[in-house]
């Protein structure tokens, strides 16, 4: 592993996006989204994703300097056309609308079409939580999930997130794919040259595989829960629910109509769908934050099955990783990521990242 100053990694990603034509603001917002993933311990959605965005811009499938627009709205809802901008641009625009409406009516619900990959869903739900609201974010992705009884992918990893503010500085933070893992985690195993555990993905015959490269090429992840006998149909159901909120509600591409996404940046505009929801808890029973904090702290204090592994509340893992990152002032990347970033820097003629060690 190589360490890079957090500010240096952010500078590099911003410079790369600007080098292919993104405005300073669009590049900064997208880079901030990426560095946050590396900061909180989700490297699959950080620097690991930069080249995908770069290639979408170079191919013309992403138009980073377009402007999103509201197509339809009322007091509590809005329908947005992202106009092929970067996912961060579209998501800031849409969640800002949801937040504003929630502060006025109690609820803001916004769907988006014509967007691109928007990183960690939790980043967007947390944006609402930082305003004292319950935030929810959903997005559809390229078909990667194999429903139970199927050998082929029909839905994306379709992540969902709920983040809520609690009392005394606590926060409920849930961000999860509806597949056993996000495809980026398989990609990270490839970068490290390591196998994947049972239950993450299947091979072309529909059999569970431990071969990370084969799993990535096949692009057929297991739903949350695994096979039918271990309730994988529940993961499939959750992925379908996310599709209902995103592609189907927004008029974006959905499920089997979504293009595949690769380092080559081919396949035409992504036209992904997102859904952003903000809810003001003050519209319900008083004491929401106190009860949530009580629950979070109770979960942590439960007797662990393994004394070396304390019980975690949703978001504790990310909070611990962020504290460590901030204390060191650096993020860590595997050797293959450093090599890829150096090649990208040469291609785009930007200053490569400076490695601390």
C-alpha positions as CSV (number, residue, x, y, z in Angstrom):
1,X,0.0,0.0,0.0
2,X,1.1,3.5,-0.8
3,X,0.1,6.6,1.2
4,X,-0.9,9.9,-0.4
5,X,-1.9,13.1,1.3
6,X,-5.6,13.5,1.2
7,X,-5.3,17.0,-0.2
8,X,-2.9,15.7,-2.8
9,X,-5.3,12.9,-3.9
10,X,-8.1,15.5,-4.1
11,X,-5.9,17.8,-6.2
12,X,-5.0,15.0,-8.6
13,X,-8.6,13.9,-9.2
14,X,-9.7,17.5,-9.7
15,X,-6.9,18.2,-12.1
16,X,-7.7,15.1,-14.2
17,X,-11.4,16.0,-14.5
18,X,-10.5,19.6,-15.5
19,X,-8.0,18.3,-18.0
20,X,-10.8,16.6,-20.0
21,X,-13.0,19.7,-19.9
22,X,-15.0,19.7,-16.7
23,X,-15.5,23.2,-15.2
24,X,-13.7,23.9,-11.9
25,X,-16.9,23.5,-9.9
26,X,-18.0,20.3,-11.6
27,X,-14.5,18.8,-11.2
28,X,-14.2,19.8,-7.6
29,X,-17.6,18.4,-6.6
30,X,-16.9,15.1,-8.4
31,X,-13.4,14.8,-6.8
32,X,-14.8,15.6,-3.3
33,X,-17.3,12.7,-3.8
34,X,-14.5,10.4,-4.7
35,X,-12.1,11.4,-1.9
36,X,-14.8,11.0,0.6
37,X,-15.2,7.3,-0.4
38,X,-11.5,6.8,0.1
39,X,-11.6,8.7,3.4
40,X,-14.4,6.6,5.0
41,X,-13.0,3.2,3.9
42,X,-14.8,2.5,0.7
43,X,-12.0,2.5,-1.9
44,X,-14.2,0.8,-4.5
45,X,-15.9,4.2,-5.0
46,X,-13.0,6.5,-4.7
47,X,-9.9,6.9,-7.0
48,X,-10.9,3.5,-8.3
49,X,-13.8,5.1,-10.2
50,X,-12.0,8.2,-11.6
51,X,-11.0,6.7,-14.9
52,X,-14.5,5.6,-15.6
53,X,-15.7,9.2,-15.3
54,X,-12.8,10.4,-17.4
55,X,-13.6,8.1,-20.2
56,X,-17.3,8.9,-20.2
57,X,-16.3,12.6,-20.7
58,X,-13.8,11.7,-23.4
59,X,-16.3,9.6,-25.3
60,X,-18.9,12.4,-25.2
61,X,-21.4,10.2,-23.2
62,X,-21.1,12.6,-20.2
63,X,-21.4,16.4,-20.7
64,X,-19.9,17.8,-17.5
65,X,-20.7,21.4,-18.2
66,X,-24.4,21.0,-19.1
67,X,-27.0,22.2,-16.6
68,X,-29.6,20.1,-14.9
69,X,-33.2,21.4,-15.1
70,X,-36.5,20.9,-13.3
71,X,-39.1,19.4,-15.7
72,X,-42.0,19.3,-13.3
73,X,-42.5,20.1,-9.6
74,X,-45.1,20.8,-6.9
75,X,-44.7,21.7,-3.2
76,X,-43.1,18.4,-2.2
77,X,-41.9,16.7,-5.4
78,X,-39.7,17.4,-8.4
79,X,-38.7,15.6,-11.6
80,X,-35.2,16.6,-12.9
81,X,-33.4,16.1,-16.2
82,X,-29.7,15.9,-15.4
83,X,-28.8,16.5,-19.1
84,X,-25.9,14.0,-19.0
85,X,-23.8,15.9,-16.4
86,X,-21.5,14.2,-13.9
87,X,-23.3,12.4,-11.1
88,X,-22.1,14.7,-8.4
89,X,-23.5,17.8,-10.3
90,X,-26.9,16.1,-10.8
91,X,-27.1,14.9,-7.2
92,X,-26.2,18.2,-5.5
93,X,-28.8,19.9,-7.7
94,X,-31.5,17.3,-6.9
95,X,-30.8,16.9,-3.2
96,X,-30.7,20.6,-2.7
97,X,-34.3,20.7,-4.1
98,X,-35.4,17.9,-1.8
99,X,-33.9,19.7,1.2
100,X,-35.6,23.0,0.4
101,X,-39.0,21.3,-0.1
102,X,-38.6,19.3,3.2
103,X,-37.9,22.4,5.1
104,X,-41.1,24.0,3.7
105,X,-43.6,21.1,3.6
106,X,-41.9,18.4,5.7
107,X,-41.1,16.1,2.7
108,X,-39.0,16.5,-0.4
109,X,-39.0,13.7,-3.1
110,X,-37.0,14.2,-6.3
111,X,-36.4,11.8,-9.1
112,X,-33.7,12.3,-11.7
113,X,-33.2,11.0,-15.3
114,X,-30.3,11.5,-17.7
115,X,-27.6,11.2,-15.0
116,X,-24.4,9.3,-14.6
117,X,-22.9,7.2,-11.8
118,X,-23.0,9.3,-8.5
119,X,-20.7,7.4,-6.2
120,X,-21.6,6.5,-2.6
121,X,-25.4,6.8,-2.0
122,X,-24.6,7.7,1.6
123,X,-22.8,10.8,0.5
124,X,-26.1,12.2,-0.7
125,X,-28.3,11.0,2.2
126,X,-25.8,12.6,4.6
127,X,-26.2,15.9,2.8
128,X,-29.8,16.0,4.0
129,X,-28.9,14.7,7.5
130,X,-26.4,17.6,7.9
131,X,-29.4,19.9,7.6
132,X,-31.2,18.1,10.4
133,X,-33.3,16.0,8.0
134,X,-33.7,12.3,7.4
135,X,-32.0,11.8,4.1
136,X,-32.5,8.9,1.6
137,X,-30.8,8.3,-1.7
138,X,-31.3,5.6,-4.3
139,X,-29.7,5.0,-7.7
140,X,-29.8,2.4,-10.4
141,X,-26.7,1.0,-12.1
142,X,-25.6,-1.3,-14.9
143,X,-27.2,-4.8,-14.8
144,X,-25.0,-6.9,-12.5
145,X,-27.4,-8.6,-10.2
146,X,-28.6,-12.2,-10.9
147,X,-32.0,-12.8,-9.5
148,X,-32.5,-16.1,-7.7
149,X,-33.1,-18.9,-10.3
150,X,-31.2,-16.9,-13.0
151,X,-27.8,-17.2,-14.6
152,X,-28.0,-13.7,-16.1
153,X,-28.0,-10.2,-14.6
154,X,-31.2,-8.3,-14.7
155,X,-30.8,-5.4,-12.3
156,X,-27.9,-3.3,-11.0
157,X,-26.3,-3.3,-7.6
158,X,-29.0,-0.6,-7.0
159,X,-27.7,0.9,-3.7
160,X,-29.8,2.6,-1.1
161,X,-29.0,4.8,1.8
162,X,-30.6,6.3,4.8
163,X,-28.8,8.8,7.1
164,X,-30.4,10.5,10.0
165,X,-29.2,13.0,12.6
166,X,-29.3,12.0,16.3
167,X,-28.7,13.8,19.6
168,X,-25.2,14.4,21.1
169,X,-23.3,14.2,17.8
170,X,-24.5,10.7,16.9
171,X,-25.8,9.8,13.4
172,X,-27.5,6.8,11.9
173,X,-25.7,6.0,8.6
174,X,-26.8,3.1,6.3
175,X,-25.3,2.8,2.8
176,X,-25.7,-0.6,1.1
177,X,-25.8,-2.3,-2.2
178,X,-28.7,-4.7,-2.8
179,X,-26.1,-7.2,-4.1
180,X,-23.9,-9.2,-1.7
181,X,-21.2,-6.6,-2.4
182,X,-20.7,-3.7,-4.8
183,X,-18.9,-4.6,-8.0
184,X,-16.1,-2.2,-7.0
185,X,-15.2,-4.6,-4.2
186,X,-14.6,-7.3,-6.7
187,X,-12.6,-4.9,-8.8
188,X,-10.5,-4.1,-5.7
189,X,-9.8,-7.8,-5.2
190,X,-8.6,-8.0,-8.8
191,X,-6.3,-5.0,-8.2
192,X,-4.8,-6.7,-5.2
193,X,-4.6,-10.1,-7.0
194,X,-6.8,-11.8,-4.4
195,X,-9.7,-14.2,-4.7
196,X,-13.3,-13.3,-3.6
197,X,-15.3,-15.1,-0.8
198,X,-18.1,-17.6,-1.5
199,X,-21.4,-15.9,-2.2
200,X,-20.2,-12.7,-3.9
201,X,-20.6,-13.7,-7.6
202,X,-21.3,-16.5,-10.0
203,X,-19.6,-17.7,-13.2
204,X,-21.2,-18.0,-16.6
205,X,-22.8,-21.4,-15.6
206,X,-24.5,-19.9,-12.6
207,X,-22.1,-21.5,-10.1
208,X,-20.6,-19.5,-7.2
209,X,-17.0,-18.5,-8.1
210,X,-14.0,-17.3,-6.1
211,X,-12.2,-16.0,-9.2
212,X,-12.3,-12.2,-8.9
213,X,-11.3,-11.6,-12.6
214,X,-13.9,-14.1,-13.8
215,X,-16.6,-12.6,-11.6
216,X,-15.8,-9.1,-12.9
217,X,-15.8,-10.2,-16.5
218,X,-19.0,-12.2,-16.1
219,X,-20.6,-9.2,-14.3
220,X,-23.1,-11.4,-12.4
221,X,-23.3,-10.6,-8.7
222,X,-25.3,-12.5,-6.2
223,X,-28.2,-10.7,-4.6
224,X,-28.1,-9.7,-0.9
225,X,-28.8,-13.0,0.9
226,X,-27.3,-15.2,-1.8
227,X,-29.3,-18.1,-3.3
228,X,-32.9,-18.8,-2.8
229,X,-32.5,-21.1,0.2
230,X,-30.7,-18.3,2.0
231,X,-33.4,-15.7,1.1
232,X,-31.6,-14.1,-1.9
233,X,-35.0,-13.2,-3.3
234,X,-35.1,-10.5,-0.6
235,X,-32.1,-8.8,-2.1
236,X,-33.6,-9.1,-5.6
237,X,-36.8,-7.5,-4.2
238,X,-34.9,-4.6,-2.7
239,X,-33.0,-4.1,-6.0
240,X,-36.4,-4.1,-7.8
241,X,-37.7,-1.5,-5.3
242,X,-34.8,0.8,-6.0
243,X,-35.5,0.5,-9.7
244,X,-39.1,1.5,-9.1
245,X,-37.9,4.6,-7.3
246,X,-35.2,5.5,-9.8
247,X,-35.3,4.5,-13.5
248,X,-39.0,3.6,-13.7
249,X,-40.3,6.7,-11.8
250,X,-37.9,9.1,-13.5
251,X,-38.2,7.9,-17.1
252,X,-34.5,7.1,-17.2
253,X,-33.1,3.8,-18.4
254,X,-33.9,0.9,-16.1
255,X,-32.8,-2.6,-15.4
256,X,-32.0,-4.6,-18.5
257,X,-32.1,-1.4,-20.7
258,X,-29.0,0.2,-18.9
259,X,-25.7,0.0,-20.7
260,X,-22.7,-1.8,-19.3
261,X,-20.1,0.4,-17.8
262,X,-16.4,-0.2,-18.4
263,X,-13.0,1.5,-18.5
264,X,-13.5,2.0,-22.2
265,X,-16.3,4.5,-21.8
266,X,-18.4,3.1,-24.6
267,X,-22.1,2.3,-24.9
268,X,-23.7,5.7,-25.3
269,X,-25.1,8.0,-22.5
270,X,-25.8,6.2,-19.2
271,X,-29.1,7.9,-18.6
272,X,-29.2,6.6,-15.0
273,X,-32.0,7.4,-12.6
274,X,-31.7,8.6,-9.0
275,X,-34.2,9.3,-6.3
276,X,-33.5,11.7,-3.4
277,X,-35.8,12.1,-0.4
278,X,-35.5,14.4,2.6
279,X,-37.9,14.2,5.5
280,X,-38.1,16.6,8.5
281,X,-38.4,14.4,11.7
282,X,-39.8,17.4,13.6
283,X,-43.1,16.8,11.8
284,X,-43.6,13.7,13.9
285,X,-43.2,12.7,17.5
286,X,-40.9,15.0,19.6
287,X,-37.6,13.6,20.8
288,X,-36.6,11.8,17.5
289,X,-32.9,12.5,18.0
290,X,-32.8,11.4,21.6
291,X,-34.5,8.1,20.8
292,X,-32.2,7.5,17.9
293,X,-29.1,8.1,20.1
294,X,-30.5,5.8,22.7
295,X,-30.9,3.1,20.1
296,X,-27.5,3.6,18.6
297,X,-25.7,3.4,22.0
298,X,-27.8,0.4,23.0
299,X,-26.7,-1.5,19.9
300,X,-23.1,-0.8,20.6
301,X,-23.4,-2.0,24.2
302,X,-24.8,-5.4,23.3
303,X,-22.7,-8.4,24.3
304,X,-20.6,-9.4,21.3
305,X,-20.5,-12.9,20.0
306,X,-16.7,-12.4,19.7
307,X,-15.1,-10.2,22.3
308,X,-12.5,-9.1,19.7
309,X,-15.3,-7.8,17.5
310,X,-17.5,-5.2,19.2
311,X,-21.1,-4.7,18.0
312,X,-21.3,-1.8,15.5
313,X,-24.1,0.6,14.9
314,X,-24.8,1.6,11.3
315,X,-22.1,4.1,10.3
316,X,-19.5,3.2,13.0
317,X,-17.2,1.5,10.5
318,X,-17.1,4.6,8.3
319,X,-16.7,6.9,11.3
320,X,-13.7,5.0,12.5
321,X,-12.1,4.9,9.1
322,X,-12.6,8.7,8.7
323,X,-11.1,9.4,12.1
324,X,-8.0,7.4,11.2
325,X,-7.7,9.1,7.8
326,X,-8.0,12.5,9.2
327,X,-5.5,11.8,12.0
328,X,-2.9,10.6,9.4
329,X,-3.8,13.2,6.8
330,X,-3.4,10.5,4.1
331,X,-5.3,7.9,2.1
332,X,-3.9,4.5,1.1
333,X,-3.9,3.0,-2.4
334,X,-2.8,-0.4,-3.6
335,X,0.2,-0.6,-6.0
336,X,-2.0,-1.2,-9.1
337,X,-4.0,1.9,-8.3
338,X,-0.9,4.0,-8.1
339,X,0.3,2.6,-11.4
340,X,-3.0,3.3,-13.1
341,X,-3.1,6.8,-11.7
342,X,0.4,7.5,-13.0
343,X,-0.6,6.2,-16.5
344,X,-3.7,8.5,-16.4
345,X,-1.6,11.5,-15.3
346,X,0.7,10.9,-18.3
347,X,-2.2,10.5,-20.7
348,X,-3.9,13.7,-19.5
349,X,-0.6,15.6,-19.0
350,X,-1.3,16.5,-15.3
351,X,1.0,16.3,-12.4
352,X,0.9,12.7,-10.9
353,X,0.1,12.2,-7.3
354,X,3.0,12.6,-4.9
355,X,3.4,9.5,-2.7
356,X,4.2,10.0,1.0
357,X,6.0,6.6,1.3
